Amino acid sequence: MKEEILDNKRHTHTFGQDLKRPGEFRTFIVIAITASMMVVEIAAGIAFGSMALLADGLHMGSHAVALGISAFAYVYARRHAHNKRYSFGTGKVNTLGGYTGAILLAVFAAMMAFESVVRLINPVEIAFNQAIFVAVLGLIVNGASVFILDAGHDHDHHHHHHHDHNLKSAYLHVLADALTSLLAIFALVIGKYFGAVWMDPIMGIVGAILVARWSISLLKTTSAILLDEQASENTRNNIQEIIEADANSRIVDLHLWIVGPGVFSAIVSIVSTDPQQPDHYKLLIEEHITLHHLSVEVHTYEEA
């Protein structure tokens, strides 16, 4: 009986990562749509000689791959949520998915920029009518994808109060796609009616710059989590104030970091002239701040 009670006291490290996320099914739908449209756009871009369309198709291709990684991360995180090898659960698998997606974005941005510069120097004949038709089709598909993911984005945001980096990555991908589709249409229309063929590769370059910017911002947020950067100073100060409201206690060491989407973990070392049990301090902190894995060590302060 006693063993059973003690076993029940054991910590789990799943932190809700074994639950299906609202973003998962949406991501799968968007992958299927994006992959199909990508094939059409790349083929059309090559056939009709449009760099803007090819860039849009390549862009969608990068996203089909990146979204595939996101989907894999969702399933992997859920399947391995109870795996003891992961000391703080599998929450970071999602972040790693977002990070990898961001790197792919950067690579494709560089390819788009390079190919567009080549086309500026050596212009290619463009079949405008067909290219415009395909670009508009691409925009409609992107719009549908943004709508599908945005519904999940809001749901996640309001009900879980956390940032699902995977869903955010997927969402930014299709948003960037919609933008490059718009740019492609703009470039092709100007090229068709004003004879400015150079607009097509210029839009390829503009698209590449936009994609690179998105990719860098996502790399920043995800790498901070992957490298266990300390959580916000505000939260750390809150914990310090809670403990040091008792004049006898001081925090001498505090680690507060993110282990999954909106999931925080902390290790707190306290020195006190009138030490209490660790549970006393845990309750104090958890009354104000939700932490999923809190370790507290208490030392008695003895004057020399």
Secondary structure, DSSP 8 states (H G I E B T S, - for coil): -HHHHHHHTS----TTTTS--HHHHHHHHHHHHHHHHHHHHHHHHHHHT-HHHHHHHHHHHHHHHHHHHHHHHHHHHHHTTT-TTSTT-SHHHHHHHHHHHHHHHHHHHHHHHHHHHHHHHS-----HHHHHHHHHHHHHHHHHHHHHHHHHHHHHHHHH-S--HHHHHHHHHHHHHHHHHHHHHHHHHHHHHH--TTHHHHHHHHHHHHHHHHHHHHHHHHHHHHTT----HHHHHHHHHHHHTSTTEEEEEEEEEEEETTEEEEEEEEEESS---HHHHHHHHHHHS--SEEEEEEEE----
